[in-house]
Amino acid sequence: TFCRIGTKRMLETLERITSGEGRPQDIDYLQHAAGQIKQASLCGLGQTAPNPVLTTLKYYRDEYEAHIVDRTCPAASCSALVSYVIDPKKCTGCTLCVKNCPVEAISGEKKQPHRIDQETCVNCGRCITSCTFDAVYKA
């Protein structure tokens, strides 16, 4: 059905945007597709399924643009668009983050500020949850 295929395409577009691969025309596509799905769907579910996307486009269009143009996530919730950073002023070099990093992306001497290699980091967030000094943050 129209709504099933249309919402699937909208989901694919949203996933592309949140993974950092969004294209400028994606916003217009989402707006157009959502309107078409609402208009052409025969059931209530199909007619209302696009509403969350339409609402976020209306009130948070600047965030869609940030994802696509700047390749950043203002809410710091899209893992592909987030970097984890260690604040050297807060880091005590306790090595908890090093021990919890599954890909060994964190380096530094014990009792010295550590750093995260952004090329190796997989954005799992284990460093931020293991740090008891709030030295790790999303950027």
Order of alpha helices (4+ residues) and beta strands (2+ residues): alpha-alpha-alpha-alpha-beta-alpha-beta-beta-alpha-beta
